[in-house]
């Protein structure tokens, strides 16, 4: 998420000859593109960038180099994690594991709620009967409507 109010306010408060300091590079942004854009914005404002834990200081040429290398490595690591996660999810699906949050209503409960709703009962009256929120019931009934039509 690149639009963060606290970060935006801190950048706006940064001026010429200031140094924008963070504790750790990965706390600032997740993508190399965003980090480079941020450092460029700071440079345009006449400010430098410093990451205390990572030892990066873009007010020096070697600090700029380290910044770009660290950012690229962080993005590479995230891509590897994403690939492993996708592979793990695919393997779990192939083993028959159902991924995601368990359903609150069984198929039979959903069909029963649908029939009662069709016969005039309101969702507000039905929800406590099935022990779910009105919106949960509404989505379940809408899903049945979508499959029936």
RODREN-799252 format. One record per residue: residue number from 0; residue in three letters; x negated, y, z of N, C-alpha, C in turn. Coordinates in steps of 0.05 Angstrom, whole numbers, plus 32768, in hexadecimal, padded with zeros to 4 digits. Atoms other than C-alpha are relative to their C-alpha. Layout:
N
NODE num residuo   nX   nY   nZ  caX  caY  caZ   cX   cY   cZ
NODE NUM     ALA    X    Y    Z    X    Y    Z    X    Y    Z
...
This chain:
149
NODE num residuo   nX   nY   nZ  caX  caY  caZ   cX   cY   cZ
NODE   0     UNK 7FEF 7FE9 8000 8000 8000 8000 7FEE 8018 8000
NODE   1     UNK 8012 7FEA 8002 7FDC 803D 7FE8 800B 801A 800A
NODE   2     UNK 7FF3 7FE7 7FF7 800E 8072 8000 8005 7FFD 801E
NODE   3     UNK 7FFD 8001 7FE2 8003 8078 804C 7FFE 801C 800A
NODE   4     UNK 7FFE 7FE5 7FF7 8017 80B7 806F 7FE8 800A 8011
NODE   5     UNK 8018 7FF8 7FF0 7FDE 80B8 80A2 7FE8 8003 7FF0
NODE   6     UNK 8017 7FFE 8012 7FAA 80AB 806D 8002 8019 7FEF
NODE   7     UNK 7FFC 7FE8 8011 7FC8 80E1 8040 7FFA 8019 800F
NODE   8     UNK 8005 7FE8 7FEF 7FC7 8114 8079 7FE2 8003 8005
NODE   9     UNK 801D 7FFF 7FFB 7F7E 8102 8089 7FF1 800A 7FE8
NODE  10     UNK 800E 7FF8 8019 7F69 810A 8040 8005 801E 7FFC
NODE  11     UNK 7FFA 7FE3 8004 7F8D 814E 803C 7FF1 8012 8013
NODE  12     UNK 800E 7FF0 7FEC 7F69 8165 807B 7FE2 8001 7FFA
NODE  13     UNK 801D 8002 8006 7F25 8153 805C 7FF9 8016 7FEC
NODE  14     UNK 8009 7FEB 8012 7F00 818D 803C 7FE3 7FFE 7FF9
NODE  15     UNK 801B 7FFF 800A 7EBE 81A2 801F 7FEC 7FFB 8017
NODE  16     UNK 8015 8008 7FED 7E81 8185 8044 8009 7FEF 8017
NODE  17     UNK 7FF6 8013 7FEC 7EAD 8158 806F 7FF8 7FE4 7FF8
NODE  18     UNK 8005 801C 8005 7EA0 810E 8075 8018 7FF0 800B
NODE  19     UNK 7FE9 8010 7FF9 7EDD 80E0 8076 7FF6 7FE5 800B
NODE  20     UNK 800C 8018 7FF3 7ECB 80A8 80A8 8016 7FEC 8006
NODE  21     UNK 7FEF 8016 7FF8 7EEC 8065 80B1 7FF0 7FEC 8010
NODE  22     UNK 800D 8015 7FF0 7EDC 802C 80E1 7FF5 7FEA 7FEE
NODE  23     UNK 8007 8016 8012 7EDC 7FF6 80AB 800D 8004 7FE5
NODE  24     UNK 7FF7 7FFC 801B 7EE4 7FF8 8060 801A 7FF2 7FFA
NODE  25     UNK 7FE8 800F 8007 7F19 7FC2 805C 8019 800A 800E
NODE  26     UNK 7FE8 7FF4 7FF2 7F47 7FE9 808C 800B 8017 7FEF
NODE  27     UNK 7FF8 7FE9 8010 7F4B 8020 8059 8010 7FF8 7FE7
NODE  28     UNK 7FF3 8008 8018 7F60 7FFB 801A 7FFA 7FE4 7FF8
NODE  29     UNK 8004 801C 8008 7F68 7FB7 7FFC 7FF5 7FFC 7FE4
NODE  30     UNK 800A 8004 801B 7F55 7FC4 7FB4 7FE9 8013 7FFA
NODE  31     UNK 8017 7FF0 8008 7F15 7FDE 7F96 8009 8019 7FF2
NODE  32     UNK 7FF6 7FE9 800E 7F3C 800C 7F69 8009 8016 8012
NODE  33     UNK 7FF6 7FEC 7FED 7F5E 802E 7FA3 7FE9 800D 800F
NODE  34     UNK 8017 7FF5 7FF1 7F1D 8036 7FCA 7FF0 8013 7FEF
NODE  35     UNK 800F 7FEE 8012 7EF9 8054 7F8E 8010 801A 7FFB
NODE  36     UNK 7FEF 7FE8 8003 7F34 8083 7F82 7FFE 8012 8018
NODE  37     UNK 8001 7FF0 7FE8 7F32 8099 7FCA 7FE5 800E 8003
NODE  38     UNK 801A 7FF4 7FFE 7EE7 80A5 7FCA 7FFD 8016 7FEB
NODE  39     UNK 8000 7FEB 8015 7EEF 80CC 7F88 8010 8018 8009
NODE  40     UNK 7FF0 7FEA 7FF5 7F26 80F6 7FA8 7FF1 8010 8014
NODE  41     UNK 8011 7FF3 7FEB 7EF9 8105 7FE3 7FEA 8010 7FF3
NODE  42     UNK 8017 7FF3 800E 7EBF 8116 7FB4 800A 801A 7FF3
NODE  43     UNK 7FF5 7FE8 800D 7EEC 8147 7F8D 8006 8016 8015
NODE  44     UNK 7FFA 7FED 7FEA 7EFE 8168 7FD0 7FE6 800A 800D
NODE  45     UNK 8019 7FF8 7FF5 7EB4 816F 7FDE 7FF8 7FF1 8019
NODE  46     UNK 8005 8010 7FE7 7EB4 813A 8015 7FF3 7FE5 7FF9
NODE  47     UNK 800D 801A 8003 7E8D 80FA 801F 8011 7FEB 800E
NODE  48     UNK 7FF2 8016 7FF4 7EA3 80B6 8038 7FEB 7FF0 8010
NODE  49     UNK 8012 8010 7FF0 7E85 808C 8070 8010 7FEA 800E
NODE  50     UNK 7FF4 8016 7FF1 7E97 8047 808A 7FEC 7FF7 8015
NODE  51     UNK 8013 8004 7FE9 7E78 803E 80CF 7FF7 7FE3 8002
NODE  52     UNK 8007 801C 7FFD 7E7A 7FF1 80D3 7FF0 7FF6 7FE8
NODE  53     UNK 800C 800B 8018 7E65 7FE5 808B 7FE6 800F 7FF8
NODE  54     UNK 8019 7FF2 8006 7E2C 8018 808B 8001 800E 7FE5
NODE  55     UNK 7FFE 7FF3 801B 7E46 803C 804D 8003 801E 8004
NODE  56     UNK 7FFF 7FE3 7FFF 7E3A 8086 8044 7FFD 800A 7FE3
NODE  57     UNK 8001 7FF8 801C 7E4C 80A1 7FFF 7FF4 801C 7FFC
NODE  58     UNK 800E 7FE7 8004 7E28 80E2 800C 7FE3 7FFB 7FF6
NODE  59     UNK 801B 8007 800B 7DE9 80BC 7FF6 8004 7FEE 7FE8
NODE  60     UNK 7FFE 8012 8017 7DDC 8098 7FB4 8001 7FE2 8007
NODE  61     UNK 8000 801C 7FF8 7DCD 8056 7FD6 801A 7FF9 800E
NODE  62     UNK 7FE6 8005 7FF3 7E0D 805D 7FFF 8016 7FFC 7FEB
NODE  63     UNK 7FEC 8003 8016 7E35 8065 7FBE 7FFE 7FE4 7FF5
NODE  64     UNK 8004 801B 800B 7E16 8025 7FA3 800B 7FEB 8013
NODE  65     UNK 7FF7 8014 7FED 7E24 7FFE 7FE3 801F 8000 8001
NODE  66     UNK 7FE3 7FFE 8000 7E6C 8018 7FE3 800D 7FF0 7FE9
NODE  67     UNK 7FF5 800F 8017 7E79 7FFD 7F9D 7FFC 7FE2 8002
NODE  68     UNK 8006 801D 7FFD 7E58 7FBA 7FAB 8012 7FF4 8015
NODE  69     UNK 7FEF 800B 7FEA 7E7E 7FB0 7FED 801D 7FFE 7FF7
NODE  70     UNK 7FE4 8000 800A 7EC0 7FC3 7FCC 8005 7FEA 7FED
NODE  71     UNK 7FFD 8015 8013 7EB5 7F93 7F93 8000 7FE5 800D
NODE  72     UNK 8001 801A 7FF2 7EA3 7F5A 7FC2 801A 7FFB 8010
NODE  73     UNK 7FE7 8002 7FF1 7EE1 7F68 7FED 8017 7FF8 7FEE
NODE  74     UNK 7FEB 8007 8013 7F0E 7F66 7FB0 7FFD 7FE4 7FF6
NODE  75     UNK 8005 801B 8009 7EED 7F26 7F98 8009 7FEC 8014
NODE  76     UNK 7FF7 8012 7FEB 7EF9 7F05 7FDB 801E 7FFE 8002
NODE  77     UNK 7FE2 8000 7FFF 7F43 7F19 7FDB 800B 7FF0 7FE9
NODE  78     UNK 7FF7 800F 8017 7F4B 7EFC 7F95 7FFC 7FE2 8004
NODE  79     UNK 8005 801C 7FFA 7F2C 7EBA 7FAC 8015 7FF6 8014
NODE  80     UNK 7FEC 8008 7FEC 7F5B 7EB8 7FE8 801B 7FFD 7FF2
NODE  81     UNK 7FE6 8001 800E 7F97 7EC6 7FBA 8001 7FE6 7FEF
NODE  82     UNK 8001 8019 8010 7F82 7E8D 7F8B 8004 7FE7 8011
NODE  83     UNK 7FFE 8017 7FEE 7F7A 7E5C 7FC5 801C 7FFE 800B
NODE  84     UNK 7FE5 8000 7FF5 7FBD 7E70 7FE2 8013 7FF5 7FEB
NODE  85     UNK 7FEF 800A 8016 7FE0 7E65 7F9F 7FFD 7FE3 7FFC
NODE  86     UNK 8006 801D 8004 7FBE 7E22 7F96 800B 7FEF 8017
NODE  87     UNK 7FF5 800E 7FE9 7FD2 7E0D 7FDD 801E 7FFE 7FFF
NODE  88     UNK 7FE3 8000 8002 801A 7E21 7FD2 800A 7FED 7FEA
NODE  89     UNK 7FF9 8013 8016 801D 7DFB 7F90 7FFC 7FE3 8009
NODE  90     UNK 8004 801B 7FF7 7FFF 7DBD 7FB0 8016 7FF8 8014
NODE  91     UNK 7FEB 8005 7FED 8032 7DC2 7FE9 801A 7FFA 7FF2
NODE  92     UNK 7FE7 8005 800F 806B 7DC7 7FB7 7FFF 7FE5 7FF3
NODE  93     UNK 8002 801A 800E 8051 7D8B 7F91 8003 7FE9 8014
NODE  94     UNK 7FFC 8014 7FEB 8051 7D64 7FD3 801D 8000 800A
NODE  95     UNK 7FE4 8000 7FF8 809A 7D77 7FDC 8006 8012 8018
NODE  96     UNK 7FFC 7FEE 7FEA 8090 7DAB 8012 8011 8018 7FF7
NODE  97     UNK 7FF0 7FE9 8007 80C5 7DE1 8012 7FF4 8018 800D
NODE  98     UNK 800D 7FE8 7FF7 80A5 7E25 8017 8014 8015 8007
NODE  99     UNK 7FEF 7FEA 7FF9 80C3 7E62 8036 800F 7FFC 801A
NODE 100     UNK 7FF1 8001 7FE7 80F1 7E71 806F 8017 7FEC 7FFE
NODE 101     UNK 7FEA 8013 8000 8124 7E3B 8082 801B 800F 7FFD
NODE 102     UNK 7FE6 7FF4 8004 816C 7E49 806D 8010 7FFF 801A
NODE 103     UNK 7FEF 7FFF 7FE7 819C 7E5E 80A5 8019 7FEF 7FFD
NODE 104     UNK 7FE8 800F 8005 81D7 7E3C 8084 7FFA 7FE8 7FEE
NODE 105     UNK 8003 8017 8011 81DB 7DF6 8067 8012 8005 7FE7
NODE 106     UNK 7FEF 7FFE 8018 81FB 7DEC 8022 801D 7FFC 8008
NODE 107     UNK 7FE4 8005 7FF7 8239 7DD0 8044 800C 8018 800E
NODE 108     UNK 7FF6 7FE9 7FF2 823F 7E0C 8072 8006 8017 7FED
NODE 109     UNK 7FFC 7FEB 8013 8237 7E3B 8038 8019 7FFB 7FEF
NODE 110     UNK 7FE8 8007 800F 826D 7E17 8010 8019 8005 8011
NODE 111     UNK 7FE9 7FFC 7FEE 829B 7E18 804C 8006 801E 8004
NODE 112     UNK 7FFD 7FE3 7FFD 828F 7E63 8057 800C 800C 7FE7
NODE 113     UNK 7FF6 7FF7 801A 829B 7E6F 800D 801E 7FFB 7FFD
NODE 114     UNK 7FE3 8007 8002 82DE 7E4B 800F 8011 8011 8013
NODE 115     UNK 7FF1 7FF0 7FED 82F4 7E6F 804E 8002 801E 7FF7
NODE 116     UNK 8000 7FE5 8009 82E0 7EB2 8031 8013 8004 7FE8
NODE 117     UNK 7FEE 7FFF 8018 8304 7EA3 7FF0 801D 7FFF 8009
NODE 118     UNK 7FE4 8002 7FF5 8343 7E94 801A 8007 8018 8011
NODE 119     UNK 7FF9 7FE8 7FF3 8340 7ED9 8039 7FF2 8008 8019
NODE 120     UNK 800E 7FF8 7FE8 8313 7ED7 8076 7FEA 8014 7FF9
NODE 121     UNK 8015 7FEC 8005 82E4 7F12 807B 7FE4 7FF5 8009
NODE 122     UNK 801B 8008 7FF8 8299 7F0B 8080 7FFA 8006 801D
NODE 123     UNK 8004 7FF9 7FE4 829B 7F2E 80C3 800C 7FEB 8012
NODE 124     UNK 7FF4 8015 7FF0 82C9 7EF8 80DE 7FF1 7FE5 7FFD
NODE 125     UNK 800E 801A 8005 82A2 7EBF 80BE 7FE4 7FFF 800C
NODE 126     UNK 801C 8000 7FF8 825C 7ED4 80D3 7FFC 7FF4 801C
NODE 127     UNK 8004 800C 7FE6 8263 7EC4 811E 8007 7FE2 8000
NODE 128     UNK 7FF8 801C 8002 8284 7E82 810C 7FE9 7FEE 7FF8
NODE 129     UNK 8017 800F 800A 8245 7E6C 80E8 7FE6 8007 800E
NODE 130     UNK 8017 7FF8 7FF1 8215 7E8E 8117 7FEB 800F 7FF0
NODE 131     UNK 8012 7FF0 8011 81F7 7EBC 80E2 8009 801D 7FFE
NODE 132     UNK 7FF9 7FE4 8004 81F6 7F05 80D1 8012 8002 7FE8
NODE 133     UNK 7FED 7FFC 8016 822B 7F20 80A2 7FF1 8002 7FE5
NODE 134     UNK 800F 7FFE 8019 81F6 7F31 806D 7FF5 7FE5 7FF7
NODE 135     UNK 800A 801B 8007 81DA 7EEA 806F 8017 7FF1 7FF3
NODE 136     UNK 7FE8 800D 800B 8220 7ECF 8062 8007 800B 7FE5
NODE 137     UNK 7FFA 7FF2 8019 822B 7F02 802B 7FEE 7FF6 7FEA
NODE 138     UNK 8014 8009 8014 81EB 7EED 8006 8006 7FE2 7FF9
NODE 139     UNK 7FFB 801C 8005 81FC 7EA3 800E 8019 7FFC 7FEE
NODE 140     UNK 7FE8 8001 8010 8242 7EAD 7FF2 7FFB 800B 7FE4
NODE 141     UNK 8006 7FF5 801A 8228 7ED8 7FB9 7FF0 7FED 7FEF
NODE 142     UNK 8010 8014 800E 81F6 7EA1 7FA7 8012 7FEB 7FF5
NODE 143     UNK 7FED 8014 800A 8230 7E70 7FA1 8010 800C 7FE9
NODE 144     UNK 7FF2 7FF3 8016 8256 7EA2 7F76 7FF0 8000 7FE7
NODE 145     UNK 8012 7FFF 8017 8219 7EA9 7F49 7FFE 7FE5 7FF2
NODE 146     UNK 8003 801A 800C 8213 7E5E 7F3F 801A 7FF5 7FF4
NODE 147     UNK 7FE5 8009 800A 825E 7E54 7F33 8008 800E 7FE7
NODE 148     UNK 7FF7 7FF0 8017 8264 7E89 7EFD 7FEB 8002 7FEB
